[in-house]
């Protein structure tokens, strides 16, 4: 019984990889509103959230983490002193450390336990 030897192929150049170029965006949906996330060019642990839906389209909020304290530039945090939805969403996604304490929580604790 005879067998046919497999066809010997010479050295072939490796196929060129496909060219991949383009852009991608990180979009987070918070309470049905889309926000585009970008890294802050000025700070290492900061994220800019640009609102993509009406009303207040184009408004940019900044979530900053510094020395294990996280703060946001939205009116909920600045005026009301509340932990805002932006901080909670970035924490849920994993972009903000779970150990970082919101500035509003630290301020409330200082009011309660502060000296009179």
Beta strands, then each sheet from edge to edge (+ up, - down):
strand 1: 26-30
strand 2: 33-39
strand 3: 46-51
strand 4: 60-66
strand 5: 69-72
strand 6: 101-102
sheet 1: 1+ 2- 3+ 4- 5+ 6+
end
